Amino acid sequence: MFHVATEKEIKAGEVTDVYFLRTLEILKSRGINKRLVAEVWTKGFPEGWEWGVFAGVEECIELLKGRPLNFNGLREGTVFHPYEPVIEIEGNYQDFVLLETALLGFICQASGIATAAARCRKAAGEKPIISFGARRMHPAIAPMIERSAFIGGCDGVAVVKSAEFIGEEPSGTMPHALILVMGDTVEATKAFHEIISEGVPRVSLIDTFHDEKFAALEVAEALGENLFAVRLDTPSSRRGDFLKIIEEVRWELNIRGFQHVKIFVSGNIDPPAIQHLNQIVDAYGVGTSISNAPIIDFSMDIVEIEGVPIAKRGKFSGRKKLYRCPQCYKTRVNPQENSDKVCEWDNPWIL
């Protein structure tokens, strides 16, 4: 048995903190089932983050499906900031008390991954980024990881099942294992070209046995115009100045007429690395820095009970509206009944 909860168990509220179970027991015994409004928001981000990208809402909808609740939430991929509500749930408390733990789990991790991917996207500009990080996490959540990375801005995902979830073809090159088993980089690359369907770009991994520059030239001469790119996954113990290695590969390919061959890098890639390499690298495979992203610490708070605004200390009571201006992108959180403008523009976009 794998150590994961089933969809049925999650929807039934079995993945809940025990104090919610005890709360439900008490409320049922006293016949209390008040109608209330709860909001989800975060008061801050991991260090260095100033904004987030919201993800995981589709799983929240699936979690609550069939229950007599009103649900409002930001769309997947929406940028948000601290103290901005991202979800509002209205209904009788007994109908969702056991689901808070799972709902927060869906969006805390998915939004963290989407935000990490978006930070890589911002650093890379228009250059392609492929999610390579599913192998660093439990396989049961690989589709969630790479779907969230795709929402955040990755151009493709490596895992077959993950690609199926987002309606895309999986992306990838070749592993070191293929080259090791075949015993030679050129032979492995030629075999890839001869056997794998034409729609898959020919990207040769060039750092298994030899110096990257010479291996790049060997595969370029072997495949000629058919070689789309070379990939450097050089381990840190062999890198030295990675940018200089890449510059050397680019120089040697160019002066021999292989300007069409792109350079793809992977291994320990994060936004600072992308910013450092982006002047010369054409595409990135990003793994752990996306899949192992810090979570966004959302919390759910009751803000209204039986139509009366109420919240615990430190929280703002009452239902709210999030306003965002499409021209200046300023945001403001107002009480629901307050329609004050965000800025000088007449028609702010209301979320």
C-alpha atoms as a printed R data frame, in Angstrom:
    type eleno elety resid chain resno       x      y       z
1   ATOM     1    CA   MET     A     1   0.000  0.000   0.000
2   ATOM     2    CA   PHE     A     2   1.251  3.475  -0.876
3   ATOM     3    CA   HIS     A     3   1.147  5.966   1.989
4   ATOM     4    CA   VAL     A     4  -1.449  8.262   0.431
5   ATOM     5    CA   ALA     A     5  -5.094  9.087   1.102
6   ATOM     6    CA   THR     A     6  -7.650  8.216  -1.551
7   ATOM     7    CA   GLU     A     7  -9.912 10.789  -3.190
8   ATOM     8    CA   LYS     A     8 -12.859  9.255  -1.347
9   ATOM     9    CA   GLU     A     9 -11.109  9.617   2.012
10  ATOM    10    CA   ILE     A    10 -10.159 13.245   1.314
11  ATOM    11    CA   LYS     A    11 -13.686 14.190   0.241
12  ATOM    12    CA   ALA     A    12 -15.145 12.423   3.282
13  ATOM    13    CA   GLY     A    13 -13.096 14.645   5.589
14  ATOM    14    CA   GLU     A    14 -10.844 11.872   6.848
15  ATOM    15    CA   VAL     A    15  -7.746 13.976   6.150
16  ATOM    16    CA   THR     A    16  -8.586 16.534   8.810
17  ATOM    17    CA   ASP     A    17  -7.003 17.832  11.976
18  ATOM    18    CA   VAL     A    18  -8.592 16.048  14.903
19  ATOM    19    CA   TYR     A    19  -9.789 19.245  16.549
20  ATOM    20    CA   PHE     A    20 -12.181 19.787  13.640
21  ATOM    21    CA   LEU     A    21 -13.593 16.303  14.207
22  ATOM    22    CA   ARG     A    22 -14.109 17.129  17.877
23  ATOM    23    CA   THR     A    23 -15.647 20.482  16.935
24  ATOM    24    CA   LEU     A    24 -18.169 18.714  14.696
25  ATOM    25    CA   GLU     A    25 -19.014 16.261  17.470
26  ATOM    26    CA   ILE     A    26 -19.706 19.091  19.909
27  ATOM    27    CA   LEU     A    27 -21.777 21.127  17.452
28  ATOM    28    CA   LYS     A    28 -23.902 18.116  16.531
29  ATOM    29    CA   SER     A    29 -24.480 17.238  20.168
30  ATOM    30    CA   ARG     A    30 -25.689 20.801  20.856
31  ATOM    31    CA   GLY     A    31 -27.704 21.089  17.645
32  ATOM    32    CA   ILE     A    32 -25.691 24.078  16.426
33  ATOM    33    CA   ASN     A    33 -25.236 24.481  12.682
34  ATOM    34    CA   LYS     A    34 -24.953 28.201  12.001
35  ATOM    35    CA   ARG     A    35 -24.597 29.698   8.565
36  ATOM    36    CA   LEU     A    36 -21.327 31.527   8.189
37  ATOM    37    CA   VAL     A    37 -18.819 32.994   5.782
38  ATOM    38    CA   ALA     A    38 -15.143 32.010   5.852
39  ATOM    39    CA   GLU     A    39 -12.282 33.583   3.920
40  ATOM    40    CA   VAL     A    40  -8.842 32.318   2.969
41  ATOM    41    CA   TRP     A    41  -5.841 34.649   2.782
42  ATOM    42    CA   THR     A    42  -2.177 34.922   3.747
43  ATOM    43    CA   LYS     A    43  -0.451 37.572   5.819
44  ATOM    44    CA   GLY     A    44   2.937 37.105   4.182
45  ATOM    45    CA   PHE     A    45   5.212 35.175   1.852
46  ATOM    46    CA   PRO     A    46   8.480 33.258   2.130
47  ATOM    47    CA   GLU     A    47  11.535 35.504   2.384
48  ATOM    48    CA   GLY     A    48  12.219 37.414  -0.810
49  ATOM    49    CA   TRP     A    49   8.731 36.931  -2.284
50  ATOM    50    CA   GLU     A    50   6.506 39.976  -2.711
51  ATOM    51    CA   TRP     A    51   3.625 38.365  -4.610
52  ATOM    52    CA   GLY     A    52   2.130 34.952  -5.237
53  ATOM    53    CA   VAL     A    53   0.440 33.047  -8.052
54  ATOM    54    CA   PHE     A    54  -2.755 31.331  -6.999
55  ATOM    55    CA   ALA     A    55  -3.190 27.637  -7.822
56  ATOM    56    CA   GLY     A    56  -5.094 24.630  -6.527
57  ATOM    57    CA   VAL     A    57  -8.594 26.090  -6.753
58  ATOM    58    CA   GLU     A    58  -9.872 23.343  -9.080
59  ATOM    59    CA   GLU     A    59  -9.121 20.736  -6.424
60  ATOM    60    CA   CYS     A    60 -10.943 22.893  -3.866
61  ATOM    61    CA   ILE     A    61 -13.993 22.946  -6.119
62  ATOM    62    CA   GLU     A    62 -13.815 19.175  -6.489
63  ATOM    63    CA   LEU     A    63 -13.471 18.808  -2.717
64  ATOM    64    CA   LEU     A    64 -16.641 20.824  -2.059
65  ATOM    65    CA   LYS     A    65 -18.673 19.478  -4.977
66  ATOM    66    CA   GLY     A    66 -22.130 18.241  -4.011
67  ATOM    67    CA   ARG     A    67 -22.268 20.186  -0.752
68  ATOM    68    CA   PRO     A    68 -24.798 23.035  -0.204
69  ATOM    69    CA   LEU     A    69 -22.167 25.766  -0.206
70  ATOM    70    CA   ASN     A    70 -21.452 28.976  -2.088
71  ATOM    71    CA   PHE     A    71 -17.841 29.132  -3.247
72  ATOM    72    CA   ASN     A    72 -15.959 32.078  -4.741
73  ATOM    73    CA   GLY     A    73 -12.275 32.130  -5.512
74  ATOM    74    CA   LEU     A    74  -9.595 33.697  -7.641
75  ATOM    75    CA   ARG     A    75  -8.911 32.002 -10.940
76  ATOM    76    CA   GLU     A    76  -5.915 29.728 -11.292
77  ATOM    77    CA   GLY     A    77  -2.869 31.809 -12.172
78  ATOM    78    CA   THR     A    78  -4.069 35.066 -10.585
79  ATOM    79    CA   VAL     A    79  -1.362 37.151  -8.939
80  ATOM    80    CA   PHE     A    80  -2.174 38.061  -5.339
81  ATOM    81    CA   HIS     A    81  -0.613 39.826  -2.351
82  ATOM    82    CA   PRO     A    82  -0.783 39.540   1.449
83  ATOM    83    CA   TYR     A    83  -4.095 40.292   3.130
84  ATOM    84    CA   GLU     A    84  -6.055 39.770  -0.091
85  ATOM    85    CA   PRO     A    85  -8.837 37.145   0.167
86  ATOM    86    CA   VAL     A    86  -8.385 34.377  -2.395
87  ATOM    87    CA   ILE     A    87 -11.372 32.183  -1.457
88  ATOM    88    CA   GLU     A    88 -14.741 32.803   0.169
89  ATOM    89    CA   ILE     A    89 -17.010 29.980   1.371
90  ATOM    90    CA   GLU     A    90 -20.596 30.501   2.577
91  ATOM    91    CA   GLY     A    91 -22.717 27.794   4.126
92  ATOM    92    CA   ASN     A    92 -23.657 25.909   7.266
93  ATOM    93    CA   TYR     A    93 -20.495 25.176   9.193
94  ATOM    94    CA   GLN     A    94 -21.160 21.461   9.675
95  ATOM    95    CA   ASP     A    95 -21.085 21.056   5.879
96  ATOM    96    CA   PHE     A    96 -17.414 21.984   5.559
97  ATOM    97    CA   VAL     A    97 -15.813 21.977   8.999
98  ATOM    98    CA   LEU     A    98 -13.936 18.736   8.237
99  ATOM    99    CA   LEU     A    99 -12.603 19.983   4.888
100 ATOM   100    CA   GLU     A   100 -10.512 22.984   5.961
101 ATOM   101    CA   THR     A   101  -7.310 20.978   6.382
102 ATOM   102    CA   ALA     A   102  -7.488 19.472   2.905
103 ATOM   103    CA   LEU     A   103  -8.586 22.714   1.240
104 ATOM   104    CA   LEU     A   104  -5.661 24.655   2.690
105 ATOM   105    CA   GLY     A   105  -3.301 21.840   1.775
106 ATOM   106    CA   PHE     A   106  -4.414 22.031  -1.853
107 ATOM   107    CA   ILE     A   107  -3.720 25.736  -2.265
108 ATOM   108    CA   CYS     A   108  -0.753 26.205   0.089
109 ATOM   109    CA   GLN     A   109   1.475 23.812  -1.830
110 ATOM   110    CA   ALA     A   110   0.117 24.392  -5.330
111 ATOM   111    CA   SER     A   111   0.397 28.172  -4.998
112 ATOM   112    CA   GLY     A   112   3.941 27.903  -3.661
113 ATOM   113    CA   ILE     A   113   4.959 25.813  -6.675
114 ATOM   114    CA   ALA     A   114   3.168 28.107  -9.126
115 ATOM   115    CA   THR     A   115   4.866 31.136  -7.585
116 ATOM   116    CA   ALA     A   116   8.308 29.534  -7.746
117 ATOM   117    CA   ALA     A   117   7.714 28.728 -11.414
118 ATOM   118    CA   ALA     A   118   6.564 32.295 -12.077
119 ATOM   119    CA   ARG     A   119   9.740 33.657 -10.498
120 ATOM   120    CA   CYS     A   120  11.773 31.457 -12.850
121 ATOM   121    CA   ARG     A   121   9.625 32.632 -15.756
122 ATOM   122    CA   LYS     A   122  10.223 36.266 -14.843
123 ATOM   123    CA   ALA     A   123  13.986 35.670 -14.710
124 ATOM   124    CA   ALA     A   124  14.063 33.781 -18.031
125 ATOM   125    CA   GLY     A   125  11.908 36.190 -20.016
126 ATOM   126    CA   GLU     A   126  10.653 34.471 -23.159
127 ATOM   127    CA   LYS     A   127  13.103 31.563 -23.000
128 ATOM   128    CA   PRO     A   128  11.536 28.107 -22.499
129 ATOM   129    CA   ILE     A   129  11.415 26.463 -19.079
130 ATOM   130    CA   ILE     A   130  10.596 22.787 -18.557
131 ATOM   131    CA   SER     A   131   9.543 21.396 -15.184
132 ATOM   132    CA   PHE     A   132  11.972 18.626 -14.217
133 ATOM   133    CA   GLY     A   133  11.257 18.393 -10.487
134 ATOM   134    CA   ALA     A   134   8.584 15.736 -10.014
135 ATOM   135    CA   ARG     A   135  11.203 13.133  -9.074
136 ATOM   136    CA   ARG     A   136  12.009 15.131  -5.937
137 ATOM   137    CA   MET     A   137   8.531 14.679  -4.473
138 ATOM   138    CA   HIS     A   138   6.069 11.864  -3.774
139 ATOM   139    CA   PRO     A   139   4.902 10.401  -7.114
140 ATOM   140    CA   ALA     A   140   1.257 10.544  -6.059
141 ATOM   141    CA   ILE     A   141   1.373 14.340  -6.314
142 ATOM   142    CA   ALA     A   142   3.533 14.608  -9.447
143 ATOM   143    CA   PRO     A   143   0.570 15.748 -11.587
144 ATOM   144    CA   MET     A   144  -0.279 18.470  -9.068
145 ATOM   145    CA   ILE     A   145   3.336 19.651  -8.945
146 ATOM   146    CA   GLU     A   146   3.770 19.951 -12.675
147 ATOM   147    CA   ARG     A   147   0.276 21.321 -13.295
148 ATOM   148    CA   SER     A   148   1.060 24.079 -10.787
149 ATOM   149    CA   ALA     A   149   4.425 24.694 -12.442
150 ATOM   150    CA   PHE     A   150   2.636 24.999 -15.787
151 ATOM   151    CA   ILE     A   151   0.172 27.496 -14.313
152 ATOM   152    CA   GLY     A   152   3.111 29.491 -12.965
153 ATOM   153    CA   GLY     A   153   4.738 29.774 -16.380
154 ATOM   154    CA   CYS     A   154   6.636 26.612 -17.289
155 ATOM   155    CA   ASP     A   155   6.345 25.796 -20.988
156 ATOM   156    CA   GLY     A   156   6.305 22.042 -20.496
157 ATOM   157    CA   VAL     A   157   6.466 19.206 -17.998
158 ATOM   158    CA   ALA     A   158   8.501 16.019 -17.996
159 ATOM   159    CA   VAL     A   159   6.215 13.436 -16.396
160 ATOM   160    CA   VAL     A   160   3.867 11.534 -18.710
161 ATOM   161    CA   LYS     A   161   0.859 11.588 -16.354
162 ATOM   162    CA   SER     A   162   1.401 15.254 -15.540
163 ATOM   163    CA   ALA     A   163   1.351 16.179 -19.220
164 ATOM   164    CA   GLU     A   164  -1.885 14.227 -19.603
165 ATOM   165    CA   PHE     A   165  -3.490 16.351 -16.876
166 ATOM   166    CA   ILE     A   166  -2.698 19.624 -18.647
167 ATOM   167    CA   GLY     A   167  -3.403 18.397 -22.171
168 ATOM   168    CA   GLU     A   168   0.183 18.741 -23.392
169 ATOM   169    CA   GLU     A   169   2.849 16.405 -24.703
170 ATOM   170    CA   PRO     A   170   5.555 15.554 -22.129
171 ATOM   171    CA   SER     A   171   8.891 17.290 -22.649
172 ATOM   172    CA   GLY     A   172  12.356 15.891 -22.107
173 ATOM   173    CA   THR     A   173  15.710 15.033 -23.617
174 ATOM   174    CA   MET     A   174  17.727 11.930 -22.722
175 ATOM   175    CA   PRO     A   175  19.097 10.692 -19.394
176 ATOM   176    CA   HIS     A   176  22.700 10.000 -18.515
177 ATOM   177    CA   ALA     A   177  21.597  6.373 -18.092
178 ATOM   178    CA   LEU     A   178  21.009  5.977 -21.836
179 ATOM   179    CA   ILE     A   179  24.484  7.244 -22.625
180 ATOM   180    CA   LEU     A   180  26.118  5.135 -19.922
181 ATOM   181    CA   VAL     A   181  24.343  1.961 -21.069
182 ATOM   182    CA   MET     A   182  25.216  2.594 -24.729
183 ATOM   183    CA   GLY     A   183  28.737  3.560 -23.785
184 ATOM   184    CA   ASP     A   184  29.082  6.642 -25.977
185 ATOM   185    CA   THR     A   185  27.394 10.044 -26.270
186 ATOM   186    CA   VAL     A   186  27.410 10.149 -30.062
187 ATOM   187    CA   GLU     A   187  26.049  6.620 -30.425
188 ATOM   188    CA   ALA     A   188  23.284  7.327 -27.931
189 ATOM   189    CA   THR     A   189  22.372 10.552 -29.743
190 ATOM   190    CA   LYS     A   190  22.331  8.829 -33.130
191 ATOM   191    CA   ALA     A   191  20.139  6.057 -31.722
192 ATOM   192    CA   PHE     A   192  17.750  8.654 -30.306
193 ATOM   193    CA   HIS     A   193  17.557 10.280 -33.724
194 ATOM   194    CA   GLU     A   194  16.971  7.005 -35.543
195 ATOM   195    CA   ILE     A   195  14.378  5.549 -33.193
196 ATOM   196    CA   ILE     A   196  12.395  8.323 -31.507
197 ATOM   197    CA   SER     A   197   9.565  9.963 -33.488
198 ATOM   198    CA   GLU     A   198  10.440 12.978 -35.601
199 ATOM   199    CA   GLY     A   199   8.232 15.308 -33.574
200 ATOM   200    CA   VAL     A   200  10.573 15.087 -30.577
201 ATOM   201    CA   PRO     A   201  13.417 17.645 -30.727
202 ATOM   202    CA   ARG     A   202  16.899 16.100 -30.873
203 ATOM   203    CA   VAL     A   203  18.607 17.334 -27.716
204 ATOM   204    CA   SER     A   204  21.869 15.643 -26.805
205 ATOM   205    CA   LEU     A   205  23.142 15.450 -23.235
206 ATOM   206    CA   ILE     A   206  26.868 16.236 -23.553
207 ATOM   207    CA   ASP     A   207  28.449 15.990 -20.111
208 ATOM   208    CA   THR     A   208  28.408 12.270 -19.328
209 ATOM   209    CA   PHE     A   209  31.932 11.264 -20.320
210 ATOM   210    CA   HIS     A   210  33.863 14.134 -21.878
211 ATOM   211    CA   ASP     A   211  34.473 17.846 -21.883
212 ATOM   212    CA   GLU     A   212  31.279 19.654 -22.853
213 ATOM   213    CA   LYS     A   213  32.865 21.604 -25.708
214 ATOM   214    CA   PHE     A   214  34.268 18.573 -27.497
215 ATOM   215    CA   ALA     A   215  31.171 16.467 -26.873
216 ATOM   216    CA   ALA     A   216  28.996 19.253 -28.294
217 ATOM   217    CA   LEU     A   217  31.070 19.373 -31.466
218 ATOM   218    CA   GLU     A   218  30.997 15.593 -31.845
219 ATOM   219    CA   VAL     A   219  27.200 15.338 -31.672
220 ATOM   220    CA   ALA     A   220  26.763 18.413 -33.868
221 ATOM   221    CA   GLU     A   221  28.955 16.876 -36.559
222 ATOM   222    CA   ALA     A   222  27.122 13.555 -36.254
223 ATOM   223    CA   LEU     A   223  23.594 14.969 -36.576
224 ATOM   224    CA   GLY     A   224  24.189 18.212 -38.455
225 ATOM   225    CA   GLU     A   225  20.973 20.136 -39.097
226 ATOM   226    CA   ASN     A   226  18.968 17.506 -37.219
227 ATOM   227    CA   LEU     A   227  20.489 18.475 -33.872
228 ATOM   228    CA   PHE     A   228  18.159 20.903 -32.139
229 ATOM   229    CA   ALA     A   229  20.133 21.516 -28.937
230 ATOM   230    CA   VAL     A   230  22.730 20.281 -26.519
231 ATOM   231    CA   ARG     A   231  22.011 20.005 -22.818
232 ATOM   232    CA   LEU     A   232  24.470 20.656 -20.024
233 ATOM   233    CA   ASP     A   233  23.611 19.077 -16.708
234 ATOM   234    CA   THR     A   234  27.147 19.389 -15.384
235 ATOM   235    CA   PRO     A   235  27.370 18.566 -11.647
236 ATOM   236    CA   SER     A   236  28.530 21.329  -9.331
237 ATOM   237    CA   SER     A   237  31.736 19.435  -8.530
238 ATOM   238    CA   ARG     A   238  32.771 19.752 -12.193
239 ATOM   239    CA   ARG     A   239  31.330 23.112 -13.104
240 ATOM   240    CA   GLY     A   240  33.858 25.708 -12.067
241 ATOM   241    CA   ASP     A   241  32.503 28.804 -13.790
242 ATOM   242    CA   PHE     A   242  29.411 27.373 -15.482
243 ATOM   243    CA   LEU     A   243  28.789 30.494 -17.551
244 ATOM   244    CA   LYS     A   244  32.308 30.310 -18.998
245 ATOM   245    CA   ILE     A   245  31.819 26.649 -19.908
246 ATOM   246    CA   ILE     A   246  28.584 27.506 -21.712
247 ATOM   247    CA   GLU     A   247  30.215 30.467 -23.479
248 ATOM   248    CA   GLU     A   248  32.974 28.179 -24.682
249 ATOM   249    CA   VAL     A   249  30.459 25.656 -26.039
250 ATOM   250    CA   ARG     A   250  28.533 28.417 -27.801
251 ATOM   251    CA   TRP     A   251  31.710 29.885 -29.342
252 ATOM   252    CA   GLU     A   252  32.943 26.585 -30.706
253 ATOM   253    CA   LEU     A   253  29.551 25.648 -32.150
254 ATOM   254    CA   ASN     A   254  29.203 29.038 -33.819
255 ATOM   255    CA   ILE     A   255  32.585 29.170 -35.517
256 ATOM   256    CA   ARG     A   256  32.007 25.711 -37.004
257 ATOM   257    CA   GLY     A   257  28.671 26.605 -38.526
258 ATOM   258    CA   PHE     A   258  26.360 25.163 -35.872
259 ATOM   259    CA   GLN     A   259  24.651 28.427 -34.907
260 ATOM   260    CA   HIS     A   260  21.286 26.649 -35.102
261 ATOM   261    CA   VAL     A   261  22.134 24.363 -32.161
262 ATOM   262    CA   LYS     A   262  20.589 25.760 -28.997
263 ATOM   263    CA   ILE     A   263  21.951 25.396 -25.468
264 ATOM   264    CA   PHE     A   264  19.725 23.885 -22.792
265 ATOM   265    CA   VAL     A   265  20.870 23.725 -19.146
266 ATOM   266    CA   SER     A   266  19.577 21.901 -16.087
267 ATOM   267    CA   GLY     A   267  20.729 21.010 -12.603
268 ATOM   268    CA   ASN     A   268  20.536 23.398  -9.613
269 ATOM   269    CA   ILE     A   269  18.712 26.013 -11.664
270 ATOM   270    CA   ASP     A   270  16.808 28.747  -9.814
271 ATOM   271    CA   PRO     A   271  15.961 32.401 -10.529
272 ATOM   272    CA   PRO     A   272  19.434 33.782  -9.610
273 ATOM   273    CA   ALA     A   273  21.092 31.115 -11.778
274 ATOM   274    CA   ILE     A   274  18.763 31.935 -14.663
275 ATOM   275    CA   GLN     A   275  19.547 35.635 -14.356
276 ATOM   276    CA   HIS     A   276  23.267 34.818 -14.435
277 ATOM   277    CA   LEU     A   277  23.055 32.504 -17.452
278 ATOM   278    CA   ASN     A   278  20.250 34.072 -19.456
279 ATOM   279    CA   GLN     A   279  22.535 36.127 -21.684
280 ATOM   280    CA   ILE     A   280  23.599 32.977 -23.498
281 ATOM   281    CA   VAL     A   281  21.378 30.000 -22.516
282 ATOM   282    CA   ASP     A   282  18.375 29.240 -24.739
283 ATOM   283    CA   ALA     A   283  16.230 27.051 -22.436
284 ATOM   284    CA   TYR     A   284  16.121 25.621 -18.921
285 ATOM   285    CA   GLY     A   285  15.124 22.452 -17.131
286 ATOM   286    CA   VAL     A   286  14.193 23.454 -13.590
287 ATOM   287    CA   GLY     A   287  13.699 20.839 -10.922
288 ATOM   288    CA   THR     A   288  13.970 21.149  -7.158
289 ATOM   289    CA   SER     A   289  13.669 24.925  -6.902
290 ATOM   290    CA   ILE     A   290  10.128 24.611  -8.295
291 ATOM   291    CA   SER     A   291   8.919 21.245  -7.008
292 ATOM   292    CA   ASN     A   292  10.323 21.837  -3.520
293 ATOM   293    CA   ALA     A   293   9.079 25.420  -3.366
294 ATOM   294    CA   PRO     A   294   8.176 26.824   0.061
295 ATOM   295    CA   ILE     A   295   4.469 26.716   0.718
296 ATOM   296    CA   ILE     A   296   2.335 29.834   0.958
297 ATOM   297    CA   ASP     A   297   0.912 29.989   4.463
298 ATOM   298    CA   PHE     A   298  -2.799 30.464   3.852
299 ATOM   299    CA   SER     A   299  -5.283 30.421   6.704
300 ATOM   300    CA   MET     A   300  -9.074 30.167   6.778
301 ATOM   301    CA   ASP     A   301 -10.977 32.534   9.055
302 ATOM   302    CA   ILE     A   302 -14.638 32.948   9.882
303 ATOM   303    CA   VAL     A   303 -15.665 36.549   9.075
304 ATOM   304    CA   GLU     A   304 -19.463 36.395   9.380
305 ATOM   305    CA   ILE     A   305 -21.971 34.294  11.348
306 ATOM   306    CA   GLU     A   306 -25.714 34.408  10.615
307 ATOM   307    CA   GLY     A   307 -25.231 37.632   8.654
308 ATOM   308    CA   VAL     A   308 -23.330 39.420  11.446
309 ATOM   309    CA   PRO     A   309 -19.662 40.413  10.824
310 ATOM   310    CA   ILE     A   310 -17.360 38.712  13.336
311 ATOM   311    CA   ALA     A   311 -13.733 37.569  13.388
312 ATOM   312    CA   LYS     A   312 -11.087 36.600  15.883
313 ATOM   313    CA   ARG     A   313  -8.605 39.187  17.151
314 ATOM   314    CA   GLY     A   314  -6.131 40.332  14.534
315 ATOM   315    CA   LYS     A   315  -8.496 39.666  11.612
316 ATOM   316    CA   PHE     A   316 -10.913 41.949   9.752
317 ATOM   317    CA   SER     A   317 -14.539 40.861  10.070
318 ATOM   318    CA   GLY     A   318 -17.187 40.936   7.365
319 ATOM   319    CA   ARG     A   319 -17.328 39.885   3.732
320 ATOM   320    CA   LYS     A   320 -14.940 41.628   1.388
321 ATOM   321    CA   LYS     A   321 -14.336 42.491  -2.240
322 ATOM   322    CA   LEU     A   322 -10.944 42.512  -3.911
323 ATOM   323    CA   TYR     A   323 -10.548 45.301  -6.470
324 ATOM   324    CA   ARG     A   324  -7.756 45.483  -9.014
325 ATOM   325    CA   CYS     A   325  -7.248 48.218 -11.575
326 ATOM   326    CA   PRO     A   326  -6.315 46.848 -15.021
327 ATOM   327    CA   GLN     A   327  -4.409 50.018 -15.902
328 ATOM   328    CA   CYS     A   328  -2.187 50.630 -12.871
329 ATOM   329    CA   TYR     A   329  -2.628 47.151 -11.296
330 ATOM   330    CA   LYS     A   330  -3.206 48.572  -7.829
331 ATOM   331    CA   THR     A   331  -5.348 46.450  -5.529
332 ATOM   332    CA   ARG     A   332  -7.561 47.225  -2.583
333 ATOM   333    CA   VAL     A   333  -9.667 45.142  -0.215
334 ATOM   334    CA   ASN     A   334 -12.939 46.841   0.731
335 ATOM   335    CA   PRO     A   335 -16.005 45.772   2.709
336 ATOM   336    CA   GLN     A   336 -18.406 44.102   0.317
337 ATOM   337    CA   GLU     A   337 -20.932 46.934   0.418
338 ATOM   338    CA   ASN     A   338 -18.246 49.607  -0.197
339 ATOM   339    CA   SER     A   339 -17.675 50.281  -3.896
340 ATOM   340    CA   ASP     A   340 -15.024 53.012  -3.610
341 ATOM   341    CA   LYS     A   341 -12.694 53.222  -6.580
342 ATOM   342    CA   VAL     A   342  -9.192 51.845  -6.302
343 ATOM   343    CA   CYS     A   343  -7.609 54.707  -8.220
344 ATOM   344    CA   GLU     A   344  -8.393 57.439 -10.704
345 ATOM   345    CA   TRP     A   345  -9.754 54.976 -13.289
346 ATOM   346    CA   ASP     A   346 -13.535 54.802 -13.451
347 ATOM   347    CA   ASN     A   347 -14.059 51.075 -13.890
348 ATOM   348    CA   PRO     A   348 -11.680 48.957 -11.826
349 ATOM   349    CA   TRP     A   349 -11.806 45.248 -12.415
350 ATOM   350    CA   ILE     A   350 -13.565 43.551  -9.504
351 ATOM   351    CA   LEU     A   351 -12.380 40.106  -8.425
